[in-house]
Amino acid sequence: MRVGIYARTSRQEGDDDGSIPVQVADCRERAEEEGWDVLDMYVDPGISGWRRRVRPEYERLYTDAEAGRIDAVLCRDYERLLRNDKEGARWLDLHESSGFRHFKFADEGDIDLGRARDRKDWKERVASAVYYSDRLSEKIKKTKRRQIVDGQYTGGEREPFGFHRSRAGELDVEPSESATLHDAVSRLARGETATRICREWNAAGAQTSRGARWRPQTLRRTLLSDHLTGARGYPRLLSDEEAAVARSALASEDRRAGRPSGRRAPLVGFVYCGECGGKMTTGGGAYRCSVSHGGCGGTSVKMEPLNEYVVIRAAKRWKPRGRRQAPETKETRALIEELRRLETRSDEIADGLASGSLTVGMAGEATKRVEQRRRELTEQLSHALPAPRTRPSIQPGDLEAAVAAWQSLALEGVAVVRDVLSQVLDRVVVYRREQRGRGFDAARVKLEWK
């Protein structure tokens, strides 16, 4: 008889009683005793037989059985082969269509689907395996709910950014990373973009919890995760107010049109062609009226001389603005007060569970309601907060440093310079050159101030 040995583990395991080498050894011993010919080996390491995941070697085994390459499947026990009713019915269908019937086991009785009592036994084994998997799932979920109520961490082996695991195995807040996230929220509230924050972090060598560079979408996903506010057994890192500020700032940023202001050409968006009225783009170290962008194609000007000419004059007209604080409204005060009451309620639930006045089920249900209400209030608070300033306030010293940084081609300097320009300058109109020459002609430029 030609047999195919199948072995599987639900996770990557060592050489214990359920490891793949042990399974294979038991199956080979049975094959030698019976005199069977082992045609092939089919091994799926670290893949569950219960979840609806594709098992490549299992599928190959089924295909070979369907094609008649093997006469029987040999496993150590039934649960290595399958744990859900759909797969059990699939093998019964294969028996009816092709006649495949033999399942051999090293630790259990064999199955011959050609016999009625074995088909009954097959269905009972399938039902037993499904029941075992369902019960195991219930136990895991119940354990995690209890851990959440007890304030225990229920995540994976890799700690998220902002946290670290203590020697006792508990999850604690990582001070340096926590300070970084608090700073990010403050900067978003002042109107800085996620793109700008990530650029600075990457320049300083900061990395995510996976050791990768920071991207705006990664920062967004991190700041909007509810585990930062204590969900799922995590220690609280951000207050509900900070979470609402981050949500509001990122939502405001999503609504902003156009590209971020961190580019090396500070006049992009300000320069217009004096002949056709179209916006001029950059290319080859110059601002150009491009035909491909709907322009006339007849006007261009060197970038650096125009940048210097415009920025120096804009800086003379600019006056620093005072820093503006967002006023607290009656609505936001009420939301913050209710969030604080929920904090107290969470502590009361934990105390009740510890004292025995609340059962695990009661505490879990109460915690679920508190977390649901907290998410609702945080969402409402994010909408009630005033939109953050789209530009940070600038002081005279900031502008001087920004101009120097821009002249050395530093992107952060360009961002501040563009902020100043947007406050005082409406547009720069450039007219076509009347005489040939390489020098910058200020007569071709018209500045329109606000």
C-alpha positions as CSV (number, residue, x, y, z in Angstrom):
1,M,0.0,0.0,0.0
2,R,1.3,3.4,-1.0
3,V,0.9,5.9,1.9
4,G,1.5,9.6,2.3
5,I,2.6,10.7,5.8
6,Y,1.1,14.0,7.0
7,A,2.4,16.0,10.0
8,R,1.5,19.4,11.4
9,T,1.9,21.7,14.4
10,S,-0.4,24.6,15.2
11,R,2.7,26.7,16.1
12,Q,6.4,26.5,15.8
13,E,7.4,24.0,18.5
14,G,10.5,22.3,19.7
15,D,11.2,18.5,20.0
16,D,8.4,17.8,22.4
17,D,5.7,15.0,22.3
18,G,3.8,16.9,19.6
19,S,6.7,18.1,17.4
20,I,6.9,17.2,13.7
21,P,10.0,14.9,14.0
22,V,8.2,12.8,16.7
23,Q,5.0,12.6,14.5
24,V,7.1,11.5,11.5
25,A,9.0,8.9,13.5
26,D,5.8,7.4,14.9
27,C,4.3,7.2,11.4
28,R,7.4,5.6,9.8
29,E,7.5,3.0,12.6
30,R,3.9,2.1,11.8
31,A,4.6,1.9,8.1
32,E,7.6,-0.4,8.6
33,E,5.6,-2.7,10.8
34,E,2.8,-3.0,8.2
35,G,5.1,-3.1,5.2
36,W,3.7,0.0,3.6
37,D,5.5,2.0,1.0
38,V,5.9,5.7,2.1
39,L,5.5,7.5,-1.1
40,D,5.8,11.1,0.1
41,M,6.0,13.4,3.2
42,Y,3.6,16.3,3.7
43,V,4.5,18.7,6.5
44,D,2.8,21.9,7.6
45,P,4.7,23.5,10.5
46,G,3.1,26.3,12.5
47,I,-0.3,26.2,10.8
48,S,-3.6,25.7,12.7
49,G,-5.9,23.0,11.4
50,W,-9.0,24.8,12.8
51,R,-8.7,28.3,11.4
52,R,-9.6,28.9,7.8
53,R,-6.0,29.1,6.7
54,V,-4.5,27.5,3.6
55,R,-2.2,24.6,4.5
56,P,-0.1,24.1,1.3
57,E,1.1,20.5,2.1
58,Y,-2.4,19.5,3.2
59,E,-3.7,20.7,-0.1
60,R,-1.0,18.8,-2.0
61,L,-1.9,15.6,0.0
62,Y,-5.5,16.0,-0.9
63,T,-4.6,16.5,-4.6
64,D,-2.4,13.4,-4.6
65,A,-5.2,11.3,-3.0
66,E,-7.7,12.7,-5.6
67,A,-5.3,11.8,-8.4
68,G,-4.7,8.2,-7.1
69,R,-1.0,8.7,-6.4
70,I,-1.4,7.4,-2.8
71,D,-3.7,4.7,-1.4
72,A,-3.9,6.0,2.2
73,V,-3.2,8.9,4.4
74,L,-1.0,8.1,7.4
75,C,-1.0,10.5,10.5
76,R,0.0,10.1,14.1
77,D,-3.6,11.1,15.3
78,Y,-6.7,12.4,13.8
79,E,-6.4,16.0,15.0
80,R,-3.1,16.4,13.1
81,L,-5.1,15.9,9.9
82,L,-8.1,18.3,10.4
83,R,-10.2,20.0,13.1
84,N,-13.2,21.4,11.2
85,D,-16.4,19.9,9.8
86,K,-16.0,21.3,6.3
87,E,-12.7,19.4,5.8
88,G,-14.3,16.2,7.1
89,A,-17.2,16.5,4.6
90,R,-14.6,17.2,1.9
91,W,-12.9,13.8,2.4
92,L,-16.4,12.1,2.4
93,D,-17.1,13.7,-0.9
94,L,-13.8,12.6,-2.3
95,H,-14.6,9.0,-1.3
96,E,-17.9,9.2,-3.1
97,S,-16.4,10.6,-6.3
98,S,-13.1,8.7,-6.5
99,G,-13.3,5.8,-4.0
100,F,-10.5,7.0,-1.8
101,R,-11.1,5.4,1.6
102,H,-8.1,4.6,3.8
103,F,-6.9,6.7,6.7
104,K,-4.2,5.1,8.9
105,F,-3.1,6.4,12.3
106,A,-0.1,5.7,14.6
107,D,-2.0,6.4,17.9
108,E,-5.6,5.7,16.9
109,G,-7.8,3.2,15.2
110,D,-7.8,3.2,11.4
111,I,-10.7,4.5,9.2
112,D,-12.1,2.8,6.1
113,L,-14.7,5.0,4.5
114,G,-15.9,2.1,2.5
115,R,-17.6,0.8,5.7
116,A,-20.8,2.3,7.1
117,R,-19.6,2.1,10.8
118,D,-16.3,3.8,9.9
119,R,-18.1,6.6,8.1
120,K,-20.1,7.0,11.3
121,D,-16.9,7.0,13.4
122,W,-15.4,9.5,11.0
123,K,-18.2,11.9,11.5
124,E,-18.1,11.5,15.3
125,R,-14.3,12.2,15.3
126,V,-15.0,15.4,13.2
127,A,-17.7,16.5,15.7
128,S,-15.3,15.8,18.6
129,A,-12.5,17.8,17.0
130,V,-14.8,20.7,16.3
131,Y,-16.1,20.7,19.9
132,Y,-12.5,20.6,21.2
133,S,-11.5,23.6,19.1
134,D,-14.6,25.6,20.0
135,R,-14.1,24.9,23.7
136,L,-10.4,25.9,23.5
137,S,-11.4,29.2,21.7
138,E,-14.0,29.9,24.5
139,K,-11.3,29.4,27.2
140,I,-8.8,31.7,25.5
141,K,-11.4,34.4,25.0
142,K,-12.6,34.1,28.6
143,T,-9.0,34.2,29.9
144,K,-8.3,37.4,27.8
145,R,-11.5,39.1,29.1
146,R,-10.3,38.3,32.7
147,Q,-6.9,39.6,31.9
148,I,-8.4,42.9,30.6
149,V,-10.5,43.3,33.7
150,D,-7.4,42.7,35.8
151,G,-5.4,45.2,33.8
152,Q,-3.1,42.6,32.3
153,Y,-1.5,42.9,28.9
154,T,-3.1,40.6,26.3
155,G,-1.1,41.4,23.2
156,G,1.7,39.5,21.4
157,E,5.4,39.1,22.0
158,R,6.5,42.4,20.4
159,E,5.6,45.5,22.5
160,P,4.1,48.5,20.7
161,F,6.0,51.8,20.6
162,G,5.8,53.5,23.9
163,F,5.8,50.3,26.0
164,H,8.3,47.7,27.3
165,R,8.0,44.5,29.2
166,S,9.3,44.4,32.8
167,R,11.3,41.6,34.3
168,A,8.1,40.3,35.8
169,G,6.6,40.0,32.3
170,E,4.2,42.9,32.8
171,L,3.8,45.7,30.3
172,D,5.0,49.1,31.4
173,V,5.3,52.6,29.8
174,E,8.7,53.3,28.2
175,P,9.6,56.8,29.5
176,S,11.6,58.0,26.5
177,E,9.1,56.7,23.9
178,S,6.2,58.0,25.9
179,A,7.7,61.5,26.0
180,T,8.1,61.3,22.2
181,L,4.5,60.5,21.7
182,H,3.4,63.3,24.1
183,D,5.6,65.7,22.1
184,A,4.0,64.5,18.8
185,V,0.5,65.3,20.1
186,S,1.6,68.8,21.2
187,R,3.2,69.5,17.9
188,L,0.1,68.3,16.0
189,A,-2.0,70.6,18.2
190,R,0.2,73.5,17.1
191,G,-0.5,72.8,13.5
192,E,2.6,70.8,12.5
193,T,2.0,67.9,10.1
194,A,2.7,64.2,10.6
195,T,5.0,64.3,7.6
196,R,7.2,66.9,9.2
197,I,7.3,65.1,12.6
198,C,8.3,61.8,10.9
199,R,11.0,63.6,8.9
200,E,12.6,65.0,12.0
201,W,12.4,61.7,13.9
202,N,14.0,59.8,11.0
203,A,16.8,62.4,10.7
204,A,17.5,61.8,14.4
205,G,17.6,58.1,13.9
206,A,14.3,57.2,15.7
207,Q,12.7,53.9,14.7
208,T,9.4,52.2,15.2
209,S,8.9,49.2,17.4
210,R,9.6,47.0,14.3
211,G,12.9,48.8,13.7
212,A,11.6,50.6,10.6
213,R,11.6,54.3,9.6
214,W,8.7,56.4,10.7
215,R,6.0,57.1,8.1
216,P,3.0,59.5,8.4
217,Q,0.6,56.6,8.2
218,T,2.5,54.7,10.9
219,L,2.4,57.7,13.3
220,R,-1.3,58.1,12.6
221,R,-2.0,54.5,13.3
222,T,0.0,54.7,16.5
223,L,-1.6,57.8,17.9
224,L,-5.1,56.7,17.0
225,S,-4.8,53.3,18.6
226,D,-7.0,52.9,21.6
227,H,-4.4,50.9,23.5
228,L,-2.6,54.3,24.2
229,T,-5.6,55.2,26.4
230,G,-5.5,52.0,28.4
231,A,-7.6,49.6,26.3
232,R,-7.1,45.8,26.2
233,G,-5.0,45.8,29.4
234,Y,-2.4,48.3,28.3
235,P,-1.1,50.8,30.9
236,R,-2.5,54.3,30.0
237,L,0.0,56.4,28.1
238,L,-2.2,59.3,26.7
239,S,-5.0,61.0,28.5
240,D,-8.4,61.0,26.8
241,E,-7.9,64.7,26.2
242,E,-4.6,64.1,24.4
243,A,-6.2,61.3,22.3
244,A,-9.0,63.7,21.3
245,V,-6.5,66.4,20.4
246,A,-4.6,63.9,18.2
247,R,-7.7,62.7,16.5
248,S,-8.9,66.3,15.9
249,A,-5.5,67.4,14.5
250,L,-5.1,64.4,12.2
251,A,-8.6,64.8,10.9
252,S,-7.9,68.5,10.2
253,E,-4.7,67.5,8.4
254,D,-6.7,65.1,6.2
255,R,-8.9,68.0,5.1
256,R,-6.0,70.2,4.0
257,A,-5.5,70.4,0.3
258,G,-2.3,70.1,-1.6
259,R,1.1,68.8,-0.7
260,P,2.9,69.5,2.6
261,S,5.1,72.6,2.7
262,G,8.4,70.8,3.2
263,R,9.9,71.4,-0.3
264,R,13.1,73.1,-1.5
265,A,11.3,75.7,-3.7
266,P,9.5,78.0,-1.3
267,L,7.7,80.0,-4.0
268,V,5.8,77.0,-5.5
269,G,2.1,78.0,-5.5
270,F,2.9,81.7,-5.3
271,V,4.5,82.3,-8.8
272,Y,2.3,83.0,-11.8
273,C,3.0,83.7,-15.4
274,G,2.4,87.3,-16.4
275,E,1.5,86.3,-20.0
276,C,-1.2,83.6,-19.5
277,G,-1.9,83.8,-15.8
278,G,-1.1,80.2,-15.1
279,K,0.8,78.8,-12.1
280,M,4.5,78.2,-12.8
281,T,6.2,75.0,-11.8
282,T,9.8,74.1,-11.1
283,G,12.3,72.3,-13.3
284,G,16.0,72.6,-14.1
285,G,16.7,75.2,-11.4
286,A,14.0,77.6,-12.6
287,Y,10.3,78.4,-12.3
288,R,8.6,77.8,-15.6
289,C,5.3,78.2,-17.2
290,S,4.8,74.7,-18.4
291,V,2.7,73.7,-21.5
292,S,2.1,70.3,-19.9
293,H,0.4,72.0,-17.0
294,G,-1.8,74.2,-19.2
295,G,0.6,77.2,-19.5
296,C,1.9,79.1,-22.5
297,G,5.5,77.8,-22.2
298,G,7.0,81.3,-22.9
299,T,8.0,82.4,-19.4
300,S,10.8,81.2,-17.1
301,V,13.0,82.7,-14.4
302,K,16.0,81.4,-12.4
303,M,14.8,79.9,-9.1
304,E,17.5,81.1,-6.6
305,P,17.7,84.8,-7.5
306,L,13.8,85.0,-7.4
307,N,13.7,83.2,-4.1
308,E,16.1,85.6,-2.5
309,Y,14.5,88.7,-4.0
310,V,11.0,87.7,-2.7
311,V,11.9,86.3,0.7
312,I,14.0,89.3,1.7
313,R,11.1,91.7,0.9
314,A,8.5,89.5,2.5
315,A,10.6,89.3,5.7
316,K,10.7,93.2,5.9
317,R,6.9,93.4,5.7
318,W,6.2,90.5,8.1
319,K,5.3,91.1,11.8
320,P,5.3,88.2,14.4
321,R,1.9,87.2,15.6
322,G,1.1,86.2,19.2
323,R,0.5,82.6,20.1
324,R,-3.2,81.8,20.3
325,Q,-4.7,79.3,22.7
326,A,-7.8,77.5,21.8
327,P,-10.6,78.5,24.2
328,E,-12.2,75.9,26.3
329,T,-16.0,75.7,25.7
330,K,-18.8,74.6,27.9
331,E,-19.3,71.6,25.7
332,T,-15.7,70.5,25.9
333,R,-15.6,71.0,29.7
334,A,-18.6,68.7,30.1
335,L,-17.1,66.0,28.0
336,I,-13.8,66.1,29.9
337,E,-15.6,65.9,33.2
338,E,-17.5,62.8,32.1
339,L,-14.3,61.2,30.9
340,R,-12.8,61.8,34.3
341,R,-15.8,60.2,36.0
342,L,-15.3,57.1,33.7
343,E,-11.7,56.9,35.0
344,T,-13.1,56.7,38.6
345,R,-15.6,54.1,37.5
346,S,-12.9,51.9,36.0
347,D,-11.0,52.0,39.3
348,E,-14.2,51.1,41.2
349,I,-14.7,48.1,38.9
350,A,-11.2,46.9,39.5
351,D,-11.6,47.3,43.3
352,G,-14.9,45.4,43.2
353,L,-13.3,42.5,41.4
354,A,-10.4,42.4,43.8
355,S,-12.7,42.5,46.8
356,G,-15.0,39.8,45.5
357,S,-18.1,42.0,45.4
358,L,-18.1,41.7,41.6
359,T,-17.8,38.5,39.6
360,V,-15.5,38.3,36.5
361,G,-18.6,38.3,34.3
362,M,-20.1,41.3,36.0
363,A,-16.8,43.2,35.9
364,G,-16.1,42.3,32.3
365,E,-19.6,43.6,31.2
366,A,-19.2,46.8,33.2
367,T,-15.7,47.4,31.8
368,K,-17.1,46.8,28.2
369,R,-19.7,49.5,28.8
370,V,-17.2,52.0,30.2
371,E,-14.8,51.5,27.3
372,Q,-17.6,51.9,24.8
373,R,-18.7,55.2,26.4
374,R,-15.1,56.4,26.6
375,R,-14.6,55.9,22.9
376,E,-17.9,57.8,22.2
377,L,-16.8,60.7,24.4
378,T,-13.3,60.8,22.9
379,E,-14.8,61.0,19.4
380,Q,-17.2,63.8,20.5
381,L,-14.4,65.7,22.1
382,S,-12.3,65.5,19.0
383,H,-15.1,67.1,17.0
384,A,-15.8,69.7,19.7
385,L,-12.2,70.9,19.9
386,P,-11.3,73.9,17.7
387,A,-9.3,73.0,14.6
388,P,-5.6,73.4,15.2
389,R,-3.7,76.2,13.6
390,T,-2.6,75.3,10.2
391,R,0.7,77.2,10.8
392,P,2.8,77.4,14.0
393,S,3.4,80.9,15.3
394,I,6.8,82.3,14.4
395,Q,9.1,84.6,16.3
396,P,11.7,87.0,14.8
397,G,14.6,84.7,15.8
398,D,12.8,81.8,14.2
399,L,12.6,83.6,10.9
400,E,16.3,84.6,10.8
401,A,17.2,80.9,11.5
402,A,14.8,79.7,8.9
403,V,16.2,82.0,6.2
404,A,19.7,80.8,7.0
405,A,18.5,77.1,7.0
406,W,16.6,77.6,3.7
407,Q,19.7,79.1,2.1
408,S,21.6,76.0,3.1
409,L,18.8,73.9,1.5
410,A,17.4,72.6,4.8
411,L,13.8,71.5,4.3
412,E,12.6,72.7,7.8
413,G,13.8,76.2,6.9
414,V,11.7,76.1,3.7
415,A,8.6,75.2,5.8
416,V,8.9,78.3,8.0
417,V,9.7,80.6,5.1
418,R,6.6,79.4,3.3
419,D,4.6,80.1,6.5
420,V,5.9,83.8,6.5
421,L,5.1,84.1,2.8
422,S,1.6,82.9,3.2
423,Q,0.9,85.6,5.8
424,V,2.1,88.6,3.8
425,L,2.3,87.5,0.1
426,D,-0.6,86.9,-2.3
427,R,1.3,86.1,-5.5
428,V,4.4,86.7,-7.5
429,V,3.8,87.6,-11.2
430,V,6.7,87.0,-13.6
431,Y,6.7,88.5,-17.1
432,R,8.4,87.3,-20.2
433,R,12.0,88.5,-20.7
434,E,12.2,91.2,-23.4
435,Q,16.0,91.1,-23.9
436,R,18.3,88.1,-23.8
437,G,20.7,87.9,-20.9
438,R,21.6,85.7,-18.0
439,G,21.2,88.2,-15.1
440,F,18.2,88.4,-12.9
441,D,15.9,91.3,-13.9
442,A,13.7,92.6,-11.0
443,A,11.7,94.6,-13.5
444,R,10.1,91.4,-14.7
445,V,8.7,90.6,-11.3
446,K,5.6,92.1,-9.7
447,L,4.9,91.3,-6.0
448,E,1.2,91.4,-4.9
449,W,0.9,91.7,-1.1
450,K,-2.0,90.9,1.1
